[in-house]
Amino acid sequence: MTAPSRPDLIHTSPLNFHPDVTGQERIRPGITITDCTLREGQQAAEVAFSPDDEVEFAVALEAIGVPVVQVGYAGADDGSVRRIRAACPRLSLASLLVGWKPDAGDALLSARQAGSDVCSVLFRSTDAHLDKLGHTRASAIGRVQELVRMAVEAGYREVAFGPSFSTLADVDYLFEMYQAALDAGATVISLADSTGTAKPAVVRYLVSRMRALSDTAGVRVHMHNDLGLAMANTLAGIECGADWIEVTVNGLGERAGNCPLEELVVALEALYGVRLPIRSEGLFGLSQTVSRLTSVPIPPMKPVVGADVFSNKLEIHVIAAQADPKLMEPFDPALAGNRRTIRLGRGTGPTGVRMKLGELGLALAEDLIPRAVQEVNQWAVTHKRGPTDSEFAELARRLGGPHR
């Protein structure tokens, strides 16, 4: 790509599309997004979905065009698969199969009978983890191949092999596992940075090697955010040919969470010109739905969907945004269904006060504007926050401003 796909909405650095800068990227067409909120997101400390919540969430995902949803664990969450399958016929449903459990074969079959389309065979990949499970390197590979073959025979549309803790594994053994799974019929191989401790260069190295194993098999990345790198590492994998991407809404997940769906969708379009078949304008609403279902609030400064990420407060920035919002924004908030706001607080000036008055349908005599500016700034210092709209409206009325 030499330019963003929607330049009227996107105002990012032109270097993102300069061939001398981006010439080594190998982004593949047909990137498949798998949302893991019902499985990985539900492993966050305070998150628990009811059966009705699961269906409502899946319906919301289907409505904006997310193609694949990982519902939960094969065997344990087959009831959820059935409910979501009945409500969302167009969704592709995935189940995670815990490969070291003795009943993994039965779980694989029951999940398929429930309506699961994608079987993701999970196995440990480090010597320390395998030892805790009573497996050797050889026995682990044998079990992975057995389960992959069973999943292929069971008729799953896609069979993925996902070695957890893969960025901590012995690299030569990790690739033995990948090759063994491909030989057994796996259609996707996965890289999981399970403790969020790899840097982008590591992801690029591993994904490039994975991509070289097969031209046809999918390469999947599943990134954790323990060091704030889940998004960067996901993009690093995509730049090297990863085409199956696991995400969660609002970045929910164990410990520090995972790569956020809403941020990835917008970043792919804004930074790479890759427009996924997902209705990005529905991302803000989806984020709000998940926040409501989980009772986990969205931080106001959260990228893409936060309440304040398209707000301006400092007078010089408010003036610039009033003249042309593109001067202060990486992309139009409409791209994600968000909206612009004017915030009042420390640093507010007369332009911000006038704009907020207009937004609220209030009027204030021009000679009272400096007094309002002074009071807003003092309020922020005293209360350690800016006034809410209702508090500012009361302030304006006290200063003598009637309704328009």
C-alpha positions as CSV (number, residue, x, y, z in Angstrom):
1,M,0.0,0.0,0.0
2,T,1.2,3.5,-0.7
3,A,-1.5,5.3,1.2
4,P,-4.2,4.7,3.8
5,S,-7.4,3.0,2.4
6,R,-9.6,5.9,3.7
7,P,-7.4,9.1,3.6
8,D,-10.4,11.2,4.5
9,L,-10.5,9.5,7.9
10,I,-6.9,8.6,8.6
11,H,-4.1,11.1,9.3
12,T,-1.1,9.0,10.2
13,S,2.6,9.4,9.4
14,P,3.3,9.2,5.6
15,L,6.4,7.2,6.5
16,N,4.0,4.3,7.3
17,F,3.5,3.9,3.6
18,H,7.0,4.7,2.3
19,P,8.5,1.7,0.5
20,D,12.0,2.5,1.8
21,V,10.7,2.2,5.3
22,T,8.2,-0.7,4.9
23,G,9.8,-2.7,2.1
24,Q,10.5,-5.7,4.3
25,E,6.9,-6.2,5.4
26,R,5.2,-9.4,4.2
27,I,1.6,-8.8,5.1
28,R,-0.6,-11.6,3.7
29,P,-4.1,-11.1,2.3
30,G,-7.0,-12.6,4.1
31,I,-6.0,-12.1,7.7
32,T,-8.4,-14.0,10.0
33,I,-9.3,-12.5,13.3
34,T,-10.2,-14.8,16.2
35,D,-11.8,-13.2,19.2
36,C,-10.9,-15.0,22.4
37,T,-12.8,-12.9,24.9
38,L,-15.1,-15.7,26.0
39,R,-12.1,-17.9,26.8
40,E,-9.0,-15.8,27.4
41,G,-10.9,-12.7,28.5
42,Q,-12.9,-14.7,30.9
43,Q,-9.7,-15.8,32.6
44,A,-9.2,-12.2,33.7
45,A,-9.4,-12.0,37.5
46,E,-12.9,-10.3,37.8
47,V,-14.6,-11.5,34.6
48,A,-17.4,-14.1,34.4
49,F,-20.0,-14.3,31.6
50,S,-23.4,-15.8,32.2
51,P,-24.9,-18.0,29.4
52,D,-27.0,-15.0,28.3
53,D,-24.0,-12.8,28.3
54,E,-22.1,-15.2,26.1
55,V,-24.9,-15.1,23.5
56,E,-25.3,-11.4,23.6
57,F,-21.6,-10.9,23.1
58,A,-21.4,-13.4,20.3
59,V,-24.3,-11.7,18.5
60,A,-22.5,-8.4,18.8
61,L,-19.3,-9.8,17.3
62,E,-21.2,-11.4,14.5
63,A,-23.0,-8.0,13.8
64,I,-19.7,-6.2,13.1
65,G,-18.2,-9.0,11.1
66,V,-15.7,-10.7,13.4
67,P,-15.3,-14.1,11.7
68,V,-14.1,-16.5,14.4
69,V,-14.9,-16.7,18.1
70,Q,-13.0,-19.0,20.5
71,V,-15.9,-20.0,22.8
72,G,-13.9,-21.9,25.4
73,Y,-12.5,-25.3,26.2
74,A,-13.4,-28.4,24.3
75,G,-15.5,-30.6,26.5
76,A,-16.0,-28.1,29.3
77,D,-17.8,-25.4,27.3
78,D,-19.7,-27.4,24.7
79,G,-23.0,-26.0,26.1
80,S,-21.8,-22.5,25.2
81,V,-20.9,-23.7,21.7
82,R,-24.5,-25.0,21.2
83,R,-26.1,-21.8,22.4
84,I,-23.9,-19.6,20.3
85,R,-24.2,-21.8,17.3
86,A,-28.0,-21.5,17.5
87,A,-27.9,-17.7,17.8
88,C,-25.0,-17.0,15.4
89,P,-25.1,-19.3,12.4
90,R,-22.6,-17.2,10.4
91,L,-19.9,-17.3,13.1
92,S,-17.0,-19.8,13.0
93,L,-16.7,-21.3,16.5
94,A,-13.4,-22.5,17.9
95,S,-12.7,-24.7,20.9
96,L,-9.4,-25.0,22.8
97,L,-8.4,-28.6,23.4
98,V,-6.2,-29.2,26.4
99,G,-4.0,-31.9,24.8
100,W,-2.4,-33.4,28.0
101,K,-5.7,-34.3,29.6
102,P,-6.5,-38.0,29.5
103,D,-10.0,-37.3,28.1
104,A,-8.8,-35.0,25.3
105,G,-9.9,-37.3,22.6
106,D,-13.5,-37.4,24.0
107,A,-13.5,-33.7,24.4
108,L,-12.4,-33.2,20.8
109,L,-15.3,-35.2,19.6
110,S,-17.9,-33.7,21.9
111,A,-16.9,-30.1,20.9
112,R,-17.3,-31.1,17.2
113,Q,-20.7,-32.6,17.9
114,A,-21.7,-29.4,19.7
115,G,-20.9,-27.3,16.6
116,S,-17.3,-26.2,16.9
117,D,-15.6,-25.5,13.6
118,V,-12.0,-25.0,14.7
119,C,-10.1,-27.3,17.0
120,S,-7.0,-25.7,18.6
121,V,-4.8,-28.3,20.1
122,L,-3.0,-26.9,23.1
123,F,0.2,-28.4,24.5
124,R,3.1,-27.2,26.6
125,S,6.4,-26.6,24.8
126,T,9.1,-26.0,27.4
127,D,11.0,-28.8,29.1
128,A,10.0,-27.5,32.6
129,H,6.3,-27.5,31.7
130,L,6.5,-30.9,30.0
131,D,8.3,-32.4,33.0
132,K,5.5,-31.1,35.3
133,L,3.0,-32.9,33.1
134,G,5.0,-36.2,33.0
135,H,5.8,-35.8,29.3
136,T,9.1,-36.1,27.5
137,R,9.8,-34.2,24.3
138,A,9.0,-37.3,22.3
139,S,5.8,-38.3,24.1
140,A,4.5,-34.7,23.7
141,I,5.1,-34.8,19.9
142,G,3.4,-38.2,19.7
143,R,0.3,-36.9,21.6
144,V,0.1,-33.8,19.5
145,Q,0.2,-35.8,16.3
146,E,-2.5,-38.2,17.6
147,L,-4.9,-35.4,18.5
148,V,-4.3,-33.5,15.3
149,R,-5.1,-36.6,13.3
150,M,-8.2,-37.2,15.4
151,A,-9.4,-33.6,14.8
152,V,-8.9,-33.9,11.1
153,E,-10.8,-37.1,11.0
154,A,-13.6,-35.6,13.1
155,G,-14.2,-33.1,10.3
156,Y,-13.1,-29.8,11.9
157,R,-12.9,-27.0,9.3
158,E,-9.5,-25.9,10.7
159,V,-7.1,-27.7,13.0
160,A,-4.6,-25.6,14.8
161,F,-1.6,-26.5,16.9
162,G,-0.9,-24.1,19.7
163,P,2.1,-24.7,21.8
164,S,1.8,-22.5,24.9
165,F,4.9,-20.7,26.3
166,S,6.4,-21.0,22.8
167,T,8.6,-17.9,23.1
168,L,10.3,-19.6,26.2
169,A,10.8,-23.0,24.5
170,D,14.0,-24.5,23.0
171,V,13.7,-23.2,19.4
172,D,14.8,-26.4,17.7
173,Y,12.3,-28.4,19.7
174,L,9.6,-25.9,19.1
175,F,10.0,-26.2,15.3
176,E,10.1,-30.0,15.6
177,M,6.6,-29.7,17.2
178,Y,5.4,-27.4,14.5
179,Q,6.6,-29.7,11.7
180,A,5.1,-32.8,13.5
181,A,1.7,-31.1,13.7
182,L,1.8,-30.1,10.1
183,D,2.8,-33.6,9.1
184,A,-0.3,-34.9,11.0
185,G,-2.6,-32.5,9.1
186,A,-2.7,-29.2,11.1
187,T,-3.9,-26.3,9.0
188,V,-2.7,-23.6,11.4
189,I,0.4,-23.4,13.7
190,S,0.5,-20.9,16.5
191,L,3.0,-18.7,18.4
192,A,2.0,-17.8,21.9
193,D,3.9,-15.3,24.0
194,S,2.2,-16.7,27.1
195,T,4.0,-14.6,29.7
196,G,4.3,-11.5,27.5
197,T,8.1,-11.4,27.7
198,A,9.3,-11.5,24.1
199,K,10.2,-8.4,22.2
200,P,9.1,-7.6,18.6
201,A,12.4,-8.8,17.1
202,V,11.8,-12.3,18.7
203,V,8.3,-12.4,17.2
204,R,9.6,-11.4,13.8
205,Y,12.3,-14.1,13.9
206,L,9.9,-16.9,15.0
207,V,7.0,-16.0,12.7
208,S,9.4,-15.8,9.7
209,R,10.6,-19.3,10.4
210,M,7.1,-20.6,10.9
211,R,6.0,-19.0,7.7
212,A,8.8,-20.8,5.9
213,L,7.5,-24.2,7.0
214,S,4.4,-24.0,4.8
215,D,3.0,-21.8,2.1
216,T,-0.6,-23.0,2.8
217,A,-0.9,-23.4,6.5
218,G,-2.0,-20.4,8.6
219,V,0.4,-18.8,11.1
220,R,-1.3,-17.6,14.2
221,V,-0.1,-15.2,17.0
222,H,-1.4,-15.0,20.5
223,M,0.2,-12.2,22.5
224,H,0.0,-11.2,26.1
225,N,0.5,-7.7,27.4
226,D,2.6,-8.2,30.6
227,L,5.2,-5.6,29.4
228,G,2.8,-3.6,27.3
229,L,3.9,-5.3,24.0
230,A,0.9,-7.3,23.0
231,M,-0.1,-4.9,20.2
232,A,3.4,-4.3,19.0
233,N,4.2,-8.0,19.0
234,T,1.0,-8.8,17.1
235,L,1.8,-6.2,14.4
236,A,5.4,-7.6,14.3
237,G,4.0,-11.0,13.6
238,I,1.6,-9.7,10.9
239,E,4.5,-7.9,9.2
240,C,6.3,-11.2,8.8
241,G,3.3,-13.2,7.5
242,A,1.1,-14.2,10.4
243,D,-2.5,-14.4,9.1
244,W,-4.4,-15.8,12.0
245,I,-4.6,-13.3,14.8
246,E,-6.0,-13.9,18.3
247,V,-7.4,-10.8,20.2
248,T,-9.8,-9.9,23.0
249,V,-12.2,-7.0,23.3
250,N,-10.8,-4.3,25.5
251,G,-7.6,-6.4,25.8
252,L,-9.2,-8.5,28.5
253,G,-7.2,-11.5,29.6
254,E,-5.1,-13.1,32.3
255,R,-2.8,-10.9,34.3
256,A,-2.2,-7.8,32.0
257,G,-4.4,-9.0,29.2
258,N,-4.0,-9.5,25.5
259,C,-3.9,-7.7,22.2
260,P,-7.2,-5.6,22.0
261,L,-9.5,-6.3,19.0
262,E,-10.5,-2.6,18.7
263,E,-6.9,-1.3,18.6
264,L,-5.7,-3.9,16.1
265,V,-8.5,-3.4,13.6
266,V,-7.9,0.3,13.5
267,A,-4.1,0.0,13.5
268,L,-4.2,-2.3,10.5
269,E,-6.1,0.2,8.5
270,A,-4.4,3.3,9.8
271,L,-0.8,2.1,9.7
272,Y,-0.8,-0.5,6.9
273,G,-3.8,0.2,4.7
274,V,-5.3,-3.2,5.5
275,R,-9.0,-2.9,5.9
276,L,-10.5,-6.0,7.4
277,P,-14.0,-7.2,6.7
278,I,-15.0,-5.9,10.2
279,R,-17.2,-2.9,10.6
280,S,-14.8,-0.7,12.5
281,E,-17.5,1.9,13.3
282,G,-19.1,-0.7,15.5
283,L,-16.0,-1.1,17.7
284,F,-16.9,1.6,20.3
285,G,-20.3,0.1,20.8
286,L,-18.8,-3.4,21.1
287,S,-16.3,-2.1,23.7
288,Q,-19.1,-0.6,25.7
289,T,-21.1,-3.8,25.6
290,V,-18.2,-5.8,27.0
291,S,-17.6,-3.3,29.7
292,R,-21.3,-3.5,30.7
293,L,-21.3,-7.3,30.6
294,T,-18.1,-7.6,32.6
295,S,-18.4,-4.6,34.9
296,V,-14.8,-3.7,33.9
297,P,-14.7,0.0,33.1
298,I,-12.9,1.3,30.1
299,P,-10.0,3.7,31.0
300,P,-10.8,7.1,29.6
301,M,-7.4,7.2,27.9
302,K,-7.7,3.7,26.4
303,P,-6.7,3.9,22.7
304,V,-9.4,4.0,20.1
305,V,-12.4,3.6,22.4
306,G,-11.6,5.6,25.5
307,A,-13.9,8.5,26.3
308,D,-11.0,11.0,26.3
309,V,-8.9,9.9,23.3
310,F,-10.6,12.4,21.0
311,S,-10.8,15.2,23.6
312,N,-8.8,18.4,23.8
313,K,-8.4,20.6,26.9
314,L,-5.3,22.8,26.6
315,E,-6.2,26.1,24.9
316,I,-3.6,25.9,22.1
317,H,-4.8,22.4,21.2
318,V,-8.5,23.4,21.4
319,I,-7.8,26.2,19.0
320,A,-6.0,23.9,16.6
321,A,-8.8,21.3,16.7
322,Q,-11.4,23.9,16.2
323,A,-9.6,25.1,13.0
324,D,-9.1,21.5,11.7
325,P,-9.6,18.3,13.8
326,K,-7.0,16.5,11.6
327,L,-4.3,18.6,13.1
328,M,-4.8,16.9,16.5
329,E,-6.0,13.4,15.6
330,P,-4.4,10.2,14.1
331,F,-7.8,9.3,12.6
332,D,-11.4,10.5,12.6
333,P,-13.2,9.1,15.7
334,A,-16.1,8.0,13.3
335,L,-13.7,5.3,12.1
336,A,-14.2,3.4,15.4
337,G,-17.6,4.8,16.3
338,N,-16.2,7.2,18.9
339,R,-16.7,10.9,19.1
340,R,-14.9,14.2,19.7
341,T,-15.2,16.0,23.0
342,I,-14.1,19.2,24.7
343,R,-12.8,18.7,28.2
344,L,-12.5,21.4,30.7
345,G,-9.8,21.6,33.4
346,R,-6.3,22.9,34.1
347,G,-5.1,24.6,30.9
348,T,-8.6,25.5,29.6
349,G,-8.9,28.8,27.9
350,P,-11.6,31.0,26.5
351,T,-11.9,29.0,23.3
352,G,-12.7,25.8,25.2
353,V,-15.2,27.6,27.4
354,R,-17.0,29.0,24.4
355,M,-17.1,25.6,22.7
356,K,-18.4,23.9,25.8
357,L,-21.1,26.5,26.3
358,G,-22.2,26.0,22.7
359,E,-22.1,22.2,23.1
360,L,-24.4,22.5,26.2
361,G,-26.7,25.0,24.7
362,L,-25.7,27.7,27.2
363,A,-24.8,31.4,26.7
364,L,-22.5,33.6,28.7
365,A,-21.8,37.3,28.2
366,E,-18.4,37.8,26.6
367,D,-17.1,39.9,29.4
368,L,-17.7,36.9,31.8
369,I,-15.7,34.4,29.7
370,P,-12.3,35.3,31.5
371,R,-14.0,34.7,34.9
372,A,-15.3,31.4,33.7
373,V,-11.8,30.4,32.5
374,Q,-10.4,31.3,35.9
375,E,-13.0,29.4,37.8
376,V,-12.6,26.2,35.6
377,N,-8.9,26.2,36.2
378,Q,-9.2,26.8,39.9
379,W,-11.9,24.0,40.1
380,A,-9.5,21.6,38.5
381,V,-6.7,22.4,41.0
382,T,-9.0,22.2,44.0
383,H,-10.9,19.0,42.9
384,K,-8.0,17.3,41.1
385,R,-10.2,17.0,38.0
386,G,-12.1,19.1,35.6
387,P,-15.8,19.9,36.1
388,T,-18.3,17.6,34.5
389,D,-20.8,19.1,32.0
390,S,-23.5,19.5,34.7
391,E,-21.0,21.1,37.1
392,F,-19.8,23.5,34.4
393,A,-23.4,24.3,33.5
394,E,-24.1,25.2,37.1
395,L,-21.0,27.4,37.2
396,A,-22.1,29.2,34.0
397,R,-25.6,29.8,35.5
398,R,-24.0,31.1,38.7
399,L,-22.0,33.6,36.6
400,G,-25.2,34.8,35.0
401,G,-25.5,32.7,31.8
402,P,-29.1,31.9,30.8
403,H,-30.2,29.0,28.6
404,R,-30.3,29.9,24.9
